[in-house]
Amino acid sequence: MSILSRIDSPADLKRLAVSRLPALAAEIRETIVDVVSANGGHLASSLGVVELAIAIHYVFDAPRDKVIWDVGHQAYAHKLLTGRRDQFSTLRRYGGLSGFTRMGESEYDAFTTGHSSTSISAGLGMACGRSLKNDPGKVIAVIGDGSMTAGLAYEGLNQAGDMQKDLIVILNDNDMSISRNVGALSSFLSRTFSARKLQDLRRDFGEFLKSLPRIGDDMYGFAKRSEESFKTFVTPGMLFEAFNFDYFGPINGHRIDHLIDILSNIRTLKESVLLHVTTRKGKGYPHAEQNPVYFHGVGCFEKETGNCVARAASAPGYTQVFGDAMVAMAAGDDRIVAVTAAMPEGTGLVPFSETYPDRFFDVGIAEQHGVTFAAGLAAEGMKPVVAIYSTFLQRAYDQILHDVCIESLPVVFAIDRGGIVGEDGPTHHGLFDLSYLRCMPNMVVMAPRDEDQLRRMLRTAIDYNGPIALRYPRGAGRGVALTEPVTPIPIGRAEVLEEGDDLMLLGIGAGVAAAEAAAKLLRAEGIRPTVVDARFVKPLDAETLVPLARRLGRVVTIEENVRQGGFGSAVLEMLNDADSPADSPEAETTGAETAETGTTGAETTGTETMSAKMTAAPAPGAVRVRRVGVDDVFVAHGPQGLLRELHGLDGKGVAEVARALMGERRR
């Protein structure tokens, strides 16, 4: 019987002798590799902290003691040790375990974490809350060195050191985050002395002092008394002591016995403590050790070889098309520079970084800094393209608004992973960008329906003299031909793809494919829709869309975005403004929402009963609008196709909404 099979909680772990813990670590690694090879996930980061997770739960008393895993994708061992072993095979599957820590999933998950660098701030808040309640429990925040490139981590350190609350910060230093770390801090950490080198240096220096005539012994005694100052000077303790933390380390994060000893000692301290632990990303799985970037977030793979087993895509991915287009366009324009936040691989910018190294800037996990940095580049006449995932760009909202939009600086936002992302779940779906960008003055927002249009929109963005964003989905393109030359698209111009007389299916981005699929189903039933690709969320093509809406009388908008304030809302506003401003409240319904606009403005019908809806006839010249998008919920993790189906974002779901709208008309 395996050791892991007998671990149902940290209490079971504490019954093991320390000598048996390395064998447990090996079993945990094997389990993680087995499951991630089948489900995909964040492999290298979780393999690197197995011993650390064991030691933490061996010493501390979770869930009474709160353990916060920064980002959360390094928490697979933590999940296995805290009662989720039998469910671990469901990791990242729909309805199964999250790939990150979730407070709603387990009492052992002290904080929900999907973005980086939040653990110290959250931990300090918990420590203060416990102090107010006179709760003696400990708070432990485990943060990676990559997360220490974000300003939020230092804001937390700054206050924690000043307040001196009972907080333990464990710095997991693996010399990597997702990509190779950048910045002065990374260089500082990489220059640290190992414990052995430090001891050798002390011994050699001591022997040298003793050899000096007469004063040697006195000098040696002085050096011994100054040992702590010496250690602080030659290790990163200098930095963290400046934040008023008691610094310990660096220590080997794969020596369980040493980890347990030092954690047991610092557990008794009541002030802010930082323990510096060095680990190897991918530890125990040779393929991940050799290529930790690839195995950071990986799809299904063959366990024996490490080779990807995913079916080959029929078309290049949007990310690859973007990266290739950046290289090609930069060849003819030396103003073009690329900015990303620790994601050169994920955003497709590795070829650009290799071709134009002087024009590529990886700012680390620091999206706020990256956007303002790009604004500075734009102020000097450069054409910065900021490539960031939709979910991470949210962190720089204020910088986009204040530092880019107020002065209408020509910064291009290439927003990858817009819409439904998949198995990473609610912290990673890009379902808010259309809403949070379109309300900003001076901002242009567009979304391509296919990979060729992505290239044309990038050309449009580079030619535009102001803030402009293009958002595109995760995954393979639609397999369309890539045309040459790459021509720009006129700002704010929609495109009619199919003509019909019954209603308009108006899509944006990935919503266009759903509209086309729905149109095919509807035409087989005798319903003839007009299909339109809006292409732009802001500005909308009122010249094209308003007459079409008035003529057809029925409009279904489709977007992979929350409905609140998104593309459909923009269409409602456009139709309302095209008649006359009206102070009509908008009532929400589940699913797609219905609104009627006419010569007197907008009248919502969301609170009507279904029977009343089916018998009501639109007023002369009125337009009924139904918005297909994500309801006021956080979307769970699961396959993209399944999630689109569940939220009515596929062709079948759009067709169902269109049929209901046509039913109202026919009655």
C-alpha positions in Angstrom: 0.0 0.0 0.0 1.4 3.4 -1.0 2.1 6.1 1.6 0.0 8.7 -0.3 -3.1 6.4 -0.2 -3.1 6.7 3.6 -3.0 10.5 3.6 -6.5 12.0 3.8 -5.5 15.1 5.8 -2.4 16.8 7.2 -3.1 15.0 10.5 -2.3 11.7 8.7 0.9 13.3 7.3 2.1 14.3 10.8 2.0 10.6 11.9 4.8 9.7 9.5 8.4 9.6 10.5 10.5 12.3 8.8 12.6 9.5 7.2 9.5 8.4 5.2 8.7 11.8 3.7 11.1 11.6 0.7 9.3 8.5 -0.4 6.0 10.3 -0.1 7.4 13.2 -2.2 8.3 10.7 -4.9 4.7 9.3 -4.9 3.2 12.8 -5.0 5.4 13.6 -8.0 4.4 10.5 -9.8 0.7 11.2 -9.2 1.0 14.8 -10.4 2.8 13.7 -13.6 0.2 11.0 -14.2 -2.8 13.3 -13.9 -1.3 16.3 -15.7 -0.2 14.2 -18.6 -3.8 13.2 -19.1 -5.5 16.5 -18.2 -3.0 19.1 -18.9 -2.0 21.7 -16.3 0.8 23.5 -14.6 3.3 20.8 -14.1 6.8 22.3 -13.6 5.8 24.8 -10.9 3.9 22.2 -8.8 6.7 19.6 -9.1 9.2 22.1 -7.7 7.4 22.7 -4.4 6.5 19.1 -3.4 8.9 19.0 -0.4 8.0 22.5 0.6 4.3 21.6 0.6 5.0 18.5 2.7 7.1 20.4 5.2 4.5 23.2 5.6 1.7 20.8 6.4 4.0 18.7 8.6 4.8 21.7 10.8 1.8 23.9 10.7 -1.8 23.1 11.6 -4.0 23.9 8.5 -6.8 24.9 8.2 -6.4 26.7 11.5 -3.1 28.0 10.2 -3.7 29.7 6.9 -1.5 28.8 3.9 -1.7 31.0 0.8 -0.2 29.7 -2.4 0.6 32.7 -4.6 -0.9 32.2 -8.1 -2.1 28.8 -7.1 -0.7 26.7 -9.9 2.0 25.5 -7.6 -0.6 23.9 -5.2 -1.1 20.4 -6.7 0.9 18.8 -3.9 -1.1 20.9 -1.4 -4.4 19.5 -2.9 -3.1 15.9 -2.6 -2.2 16.4 1.1 -5.5 18.1 2.1 -8.2 15.5 1.4 -8.5 15.7 -2.4 -6.4 12.7 -3.4 -9.4 10.7 -4.6 -10.7 13.7 -6.7 -7.3 14.6 -8.1 -7.9 12.8 -11.4 -10.6 15.3 -12.1 -8.2 18.2 -12.0 -9.2 21.0 -14.5 -12.0 18.9 -15.9 -15.5 20.4 -16.0 -17.1 19.8 -12.6 -13.8 18.6 -11.1 -11.0 20.2 -9.1 -9.8 23.6 -10.1 -6.2 24.0 -11.3 -5.8 26.8 -8.7 -6.7 27.3 -5.1 -10.4 28.0 -4.5 -11.8 28.9 -1.1 -15.1 27.3 -2.2 -13.4 24.0 -3.0 -11.7 23.3 0.3 -11.3 24.7 3.8 -7.6 24.2 3.3 -7.5 26.8 0.5 -7.2 29.9 2.5 -7.5 32.3 -0.5 -8.6 32.0 -4.1 -5.6 32.8 -6.3 -5.3 32.8 -10.1 -3.2 36.0 -10.7 0.2 36.4 -9.2 1.6 38.5 -6.3 -1.5 38.7 -4.1 -0.4 36.4 -1.3 1.5 38.9 0.9 -1.2 41.5 0.9 -3.9 38.8 1.5 -1.8 37.2 4.2 -1.2 40.5 6.0 -4.9 41.2 5.9 -5.6 37.8 7.5 -2.9 38.3 10.1 -4.4 41.7 11.0 -7.9 40.1 11.2 -6.6 37.3 13.4 -4.9 39.9 15.7 -8.2 41.8 16.1 -9.9 38.5 17.0 -7.1 37.4 19.3 -6.7 34.3 17.2 -3.2 32.8 17.7 -3.2 30.9 14.3 -0.3 31.5 11.9 -0.5 32.9 8.4 2.0 31.6 5.7 2.2 33.2 2.3 4.2 31.2 -0.3 5.3 33.4 -3.2 7.5 32.6 -6.2 10.4 34.7 -7.3 8.6 35.5 -10.5 5.7 37.0 -8.5 8.2 39.3 -6.8 8.6 41.2 -10.0 5.1 42.8 -9.4 4.7 46.0 -7.5 1.8 44.6 -5.4 4.2 42.2 -3.7 6.3 45.1 -2.5 3.3 47.1 -1.4 2.5 44.2 0.9 6.0 43.8 2.1 6.2 47.5 2.9 3.2 47.5 5.1 3.9 44.1 6.6 7.4 45.1 7.7 6.0 48.3 9.3 3.1 46.6 11.1 5.2 43.6 12.3 2.2 41.3 12.4 2.6 37.5 12.8 3.2 36.7 9.1 5.6 34.2 7.5 6.5 34.8 3.9 8.2 31.9 2.1 10.0 33.0 -1.1 10.2 30.1 -3.5 13.2 30.9 -5.6 13.5 28.8 -8.7 15.1 31.4 -10.9 12.1 31.3 -13.1 8.5 32.3 -13.2 6.8 31.4 -16.4 9.6 32.5 -18.6 13.1 33.4 -17.4 12.8 36.1 -14.9 13.8 39.6 -15.8 14.8 42.7 -13.8 17.3 43.7 -11.1 15.6 41.5 -8.4 16.1 38.4 -10.4 19.8 39.2 -11.0 20.1 39.9 -7.2 18.6 36.6 -6.2 20.7 34.7 -8.8 23.9 36.1 -7.3 23.2 34.6 -3.8 25.7 32.4 -2.2 24.9 28.8 -1.5 25.2 27.8 2.2 28.4 25.8 1.4 30.0 28.6 -0.5 29.1 31.0 2.2 30.7 28.8 4.9 33.8 28.3 2.8 34.1 32.0 2.3 33.8 32.6 6.1 36.3 29.9 6.9 38.9 31.2 4.4 38.4 34.8 5.5 38.8 33.7 9.1 42.0 31.8 8.4 43.4 34.9 6.6 42.6 37.1 9.6 44.2 34.7 12.1 47.4 34.7 10.0 47.9 38.4 10.5 50.5 39.3 13.2 49.3 40.5 16.6 45.9 41.9 15.4 44.8 38.7 13.7 42.9 37.2 16.7 41.2 40.5 17.5 40.1 41.0 13.9 38.8 37.5 13.7 36.7 38.1 16.9 35.3 41.3 15.4 34.4 39.4 12.2 32.6 36.7 14.1 30.6 39.4 16.0 29.7 40.9 12.6 28.7 37.6 11.1 25.0 38.6 10.8 26.0 41.8 9.0 28.3 39.8 6.8 25.5 37.3 5.9 23.1 40.2 5.2 25.6 41.9 2.9 26.2 38.9 0.7 22.7 37.5 0.6 19.3 38.9 -0.4 18.7 39.5 3.3 19.9 43.0 2.7 16.8 43.7 0.7 14.3 42.0 2.9 15.9 43.3 6.2 15.3 46.8 4.7 11.6 46.0 4.7 12.0 45.1 8.4 11.5 41.4 7.9 13.6 38.8 9.8 15.4 37.0 6.9 16.4 33.3 6.9 18.0 31.5 4.1 18.6 30.7 1.4 18.1 27.0 2.1 17.6 24.0 -0.2 13.9 23.6 -0.8 14.3 19.9 -1.6 15.7 18.8 1.8 12.6 18.0 3.8 14.4 17.5 7.1 16.1 20.9 6.9 12.8 22.6 5.9 11.0 21.0 8.8 13.7 22.1 11.2 13.7 25.8 10.2 9.9 26.0 9.8 9.6 24.6 13.3 12.0 27.3 14.6 10.5 30.3 12.9 7.0 29.1 13.8 7.6 30.4 17.3 8.4 34.0 16.1 5.7 36.6 16.3 7.0 39.2 13.9 7.2 39.4 10.1 9.5 36.6 8.8 10.8 35.8 5.4 12.2 32.4 4.6 14.2 32.2 1.3 13.9 28.7 -0.2 15.6 27.6 -3.5 13.9 25.0 -5.6 14.2 23.4 -9.1 11.2 23.9 -11.3 10.1 20.5 -12.7 12.0 18.6 -10.0 11.8 14.8 -10.4 10.5 14.7 -14.0 13.5 15.0 -16.3 11.5 16.4 -19.3 10.2 19.2 -17.1 13.6 19.9 -15.6 15.1 20.2 -19.0 12.3 22.4 -20.5 10.5 24.1 -17.6 9.0 26.8 -19.8 7.1 24.3 -22.0 6.0 22.3 -18.9 4.9 25.4 -17.0 1.4 25.2 -18.5 1.2 22.1 -20.7 -1.5 20.2 -22.6 -1.8 16.4 -22.6 1.5 14.6 -23.2 3.1 11.2 -23.2 4.5 10.5 -19.8 7.5 8.5 -21.1 8.7 10.9 -23.7 7.1 14.2 -22.7 5.8 14.7 -26.2 2.5 16.5 -26.8 -0.3 14.2 -27.7 -2.8 16.9 -28.7 -4.3 16.5 -32.1 -2.6 18.7 -34.7 -4.6 21.9 -35.3 -6.1 22.3 -38.8 -5.0 25.9 -38.8 -2.4 28.0 -37.1 -3.4 29.5 -33.8 -4.3 33.2 -33.4 -1.3 33.7 -31.2 1.1 32.3 -33.8 -0.5 34.4 -36.5 -0.1 37.5 -34.4 3.6 36.8 -33.6 4.4 36.2 -37.3 2.6 39.4 -38.3 4.5 41.4 -35.8 7.9 40.2 -37.2 6.8 40.9 -40.7 5.4 44.4 -40.0 8.4 45.4 -37.9 10.7 44.7 -40.8 9.3 47.8 -42.6 8.7 50.0 -39.6 11.5 50.5 -37.0 9.0 52.4 -34.7 7.3 49.1 -33.8 8.3 47.7 -30.5 6.8 44.8 -28.5 6.0 44.8 -24.7 4.8 41.8 -22.7 4.5 40.9 -19.1 6.5 37.7 -18.5 4.7 35.9 -21.4 6.9 36.0 -24.5 6.0 32.4 -25.3 2.3 32.7 -24.4 1.8 35.8 -26.6 3.8 34.5 -29.6 6.5 37.1 -29.3 9.6 34.8 -29.1 10.3 35.2 -32.8 10.0 38.9 -32.5 12.4 38.9 -29.5 14.9 36.9 -31.4 14.6 39.0 -34.6 14.5 42.4 -32.9 16.0 42.0 -29.5 16.6 45.7 -29.0 12.9 46.4 -29.7 11.5 43.7 -27.4 10.7 44.4 -23.7 9.6 41.9 -21.2 8.6 43.8 -18.0 8.1 40.8 -15.8 4.8 40.1 -14.0 4.1 43.9 -13.9 1.2 44.7 -16.2 0.7 48.2 -14.7 4.3 49.1 -15.2 4.2 47.6 -18.7 1.3 49.8 -19.9 2.8 53.0 -18.5 6.2 52.0 -19.9 4.5 51.7 -23.3 3.0 55.1 -22.9 6.4 56.5 -22.4 7.6 54.7 -25.5 4.7 56.2 -27.5 5.4 59.7 -26.2 8.9 59.3 -27.8 7.4 58.5 -31.2 7.6 54.7 -30.9 4.7 52.4 -31.8 4.4 50.0 -28.8 2.3 46.9 -29.1 1.4 45.6 -25.7 0.6 41.9 -25.9 -1.1 40.7 -22.7 -3.8 38.1 -21.9 -7.2 39.7 -21.4 -7.5 38.6 -17.8 -4.1 40.1 -16.9 -4.7 43.4 -18.7 -7.5 44.0 -16.1 -4.7 44.7 -13.6 -3.6 47.8 -15.6 -7.0 49.4 -16.0 -6.0 52.7 -14.3 -2.8 52.9 -16.4 -4.8 52.4 -19.7 -7.2 55.1 -18.7 -4.9 57.7 -17.3 -1.5 57.2 -18.9 -2.7 56.2 -22.4 -6.2 57.4 -23.1 -6.2 60.9 -21.6 -3.5 62.1 -24.0 -4.6 59.7 -26.7 -1.2 58.1 -27.0 -0.8 55.6 -29.9 -0.4 52.4 -27.9 -1.7 49.2 -29.4 -3.2 46.6 -27.1 -3.0 43.1 -28.5 -5.3 41.2 -26.2 -4.8 37.5 -26.3 -7.2 34.9 -24.8 -10.2 37.1 -25.2 -13.4 35.2 -24.5 -13.8 31.6 -23.2 -10.3 30.3 -22.3 -11.0 26.8 -21.0 -9.6 24.7 -18.2 -7.9 27.5 -16.3 -11.3 28.7 -15.3 -12.9 31.9 -13.9 -9.6 33.7 -13.1 -8.4 33.3 -16.7 -11.5 33.7 -18.9 -11.2 37.0 -20.9 -14.9 38.0 -20.6 -14.7 41.6 -19.4 -12.4 43.5 -21.8 -15.1 44.6 -24.3 -16.9 46.2 -21.3 -14.0 47.7 -19.5 -12.3 49.1 -22.7 -15.2 50.6 -24.6 -16.1 53.1 -21.9 -12.7 54.8 -22.2 -12.6 58.0 -24.2 -10.3 57.9 -27.2 -10.1 54.1 -27.2 -10.9 52.1 -30.4 -11.9 48.5 -29.8 -12.0 45.8 -32.4 -12.1 42.0 -32.6 -11.3 39.8 -35.7 -13.6 36.9 -36.8 -10.6 35.0 -38.2 -6.8 34.9 -38.4 -6.5 36.9 -41.7 -8.7 39.6 -40.2 -6.4 39.6 -37.1 -3.4 40.5 -39.4 -5.5 43.3 -41.1 -6.5 44.7 -37.7 -2.9 44.7 -36.5 -2.1 46.7 -39.6 -5.0 49.0 -38.8 -3.8 49.4 -35.2 -0.2 50.3 -36.2 -1.4 52.9 -38.7 -3.8 54.5 -36.2 -2.6 57.5 -34.2 -4.3 56.8 -30.9 -5.1 54.1 -28.3 -6.5 51.0 -30.0 -7.2 47.4 -28.9 -7.7 44.2 -30.8 -8.8 41.1 -28.8 -8.6 37.6 -30.2 -9.4 34.2 -28.8 -7.3 31.3 -27.6 -6.7 28.4 -29.9 -6.6 27.6 -33.6 -7.8 30.0 -36.3 -10.6 29.2 -38.7 -8.3 28.0 -41.5 -8.9 30.9 -43.9 -6.3 32.0 -46.4 -3.8 34.7 -45.3 -4.0 37.4 -48.0 -1.2 39.6 -49.2 -0.6 42.4 -49.0 -2.0 43.0 -45.5 -4.4 45.9 -45.9 -5.9 47.9 -43.0 -9.7 48.0 -42.2 -11.4 51.4 -42.2 -12.0 52.3 -38.5 -15.5 51.6 -37.4 -16.7 49.8 -40.6 -18.9 46.7 -40.3 -19.1 44.0 -43.0 -22.3 42.3 -44.2 -21.5 38.6 -44.7 -25.0 37.2 -45.7 -28.2 38.9 -46.8 -31.6 38.0 -45.5 -35.1 39.4 -44.9 -36.1 38.1 -41.4 -33.6 39.3 -38.8 -30.0 40.4 -38.3 -27.4 38.2 -36.5 -24.8 40.8 -35.5 -21.6 39.2 -34.2 -18.2 40.4 -32.9 -15.0 38.4 -32.9 -15.7 34.7 -32.1 -19.4 35.6 -32.1 -19.3 35.8 -35.8 -18.6 32.1 -36.2 -21.5 31.4 -33.9 -23.7 33.7 -36.0 -22.7 31.9 -39.2 -23.4 28.5 -37.7 -26.8 29.7 -36.4 -27.6 31.1 -39.9 -27.0 27.7 -41.5 -29.4 26.1 -39.1 -32.1 28.8 -39.5 -31.9 28.8 -43.3 -32.7 25.0 -43.3 -35.9 25.9 -41.4 -36.9 28.7 -43.8 -35.7 31.6 -41.7 -33.4 33.9 -43.7 -31.1 36.0 -41.5 -28.7 38.8 -42.4 -25.3 38.0 -40.9 -23.1 41.0 -40.1 -19.6 41.2 -38.6 -19.5 44.4 -36.6 -15.6 44.2 -36.5 -15.6 47.2 -34.2 -17.1 47.5 -30.7 -16.1 51.1 -30.7 -16.9 53.0 -32.8 -19.9 51.1 -34.1 -20.9 51.5 -37.8 -24.2 53.3 -37.2 -24.4 54.2 -40.9 -24.7 50.5 -41.8 -26.3 48.9 -38.8 -29.1 51.3 -37.9 -30.8 51.1 -41.4 -30.5 47.3 -41.3 -32.0 47.1 -37.8 -34.9 49.3 -38.8 -35.6 47.4 -42.0 -35.4 43.9 -40.4 -36.9 44.8 -37.0 -35.1 42.0 -35.2 -31.5 42.0 -34.0 -29.5 39.3 -32.1 -26.1 40.4 -30.9 -23.5 37.7 -30.2 -20.3 38.2 -28.1 -18.0 36.2 -25.9 -18.1 38.8 -23.2 -20.3 39.6 -20.2 -23.5 41.2 -21.4 -23.3 44.0 -18.9 -21.8 47.0 -20.7 -20.5 44.9 -23.6 -21.0 44.8 -27.3 -24.8 44.2 -27.1 -25.2 47.1 -24.8 -23.3 49.3 -27.2 -25.7 48.3 -30.0 -28.7 49.2 -27.8 -27.2 52.6 -27.0 -26.5 53.1 -30.7 -30.1 52.3 -31.7 -31.5 54.5 -28.9 -29.3 57.4 -29.9 -30.3 57.1 -33.5 -33.9 57.9 -32.5 -33.9 60.2 -29.5 -32.5 59.9 -26.0 -34.9 58.1 -23.6 -34.8 57.5 -19.9 -36.1 53.9 -20.1 -34.8 51.5 -17.5 -33.3 48.3 -18.8 -34.5 45.1 -17.0 -32.3 42.0 -17.1 -33.5 38.5 -17.8 -31.7 35.2 -17.7 -30.1 34.2 -21.0 -30.4 36.6 -23.9 -32.1 39.9 -23.1 -34.9 41.5 -25.2 -35.2 45.3 -25.7 -37.4 47.2 -28.0 -36.3 50.5 -29.5 -38.3 52.8 -31.7 -39.1 56.4 -32.3 -39.6 57.0 -28.6 -36.4 55.5 -27.5 -35.8 52.1 -25.8 -38.4 50.0 -24.0 -37.2 46.9 -22.3 -39.4 43.8 -22.1 -37.3 41.7 -19.8 -39.9 41.6 -17.0 -42.8 40.4 -19.3 -44.2 36.9 -19.0 -43.3 34.5 -21.8 -47.0 34.5 -23.0 -47.1 38.2 -23.1 -43.8 38.3 -25.1 -45.1 35.9 -27.6 -48.3 37.9 -28.3 -46.8 41.4 -28.3 -46.1 43.0 -31.6 -43.4 45.6 -32.1 -44.6 49.2 -32.6 -44.3 50.5 -36.1 -40.6 51.1 -36.9 -39.5 49.5 -33.6 -36.5 47.2 -33.3 -36.3 44.3 -30.9 -32.8 43.4 -29.7 -31.7 40.2 -28.0 -28.2 40.1 -26.5 -26.3 36.8 -26.5 -23.4 36.8 -24.1 -22.3 35.6 -20.7 -24.8 36.2 -17.8 -23.8 37.9 -14.6 -21.8 34.9 -13.4 -18.2 33.7 -13.3 -17.7 30.9 -15.9 -16.3 27.6 -14.5 -13.4 25.7 -15.9 -13.8 23.2 -18.6 -13.3 22.6 -22.4 -14.0 25.7 -24.5 -16.6 24.0 -26.7 -18.5 22.7 -23.7 -18.5 26.0 -22.0 -19.7 27.8 -25.1 -22.6 25.3 -25.4 -23.6 25.7 -21.8 -23.7 29.5 -22.1 -25.5 29.5 -25.4 -22.5 31.0 -27.3 -22.5 28.4 -30.1 -24.5 28.2 -33.2 -27.2 26.1 -31.6 -27.7 28.6 -28.8 -27.8 31.6 -31.1 -30.3 29.8 -33.4 -32.6 29.1 -30.4 -32.6 32.8 -29.4 -33.3 33.8 -33.1 -36.2 31.3 -33.3 -37.8 32.8 -30.1 -37.5 36.2 -31.6 -39.1 35.1 -34.9 -41.8 33.4 -32.9 -42.8 36.7 -31.3 -42.9 38.3 -34.8 -45.0 35.6 -36.3 -47.6 35.6 -33.5 
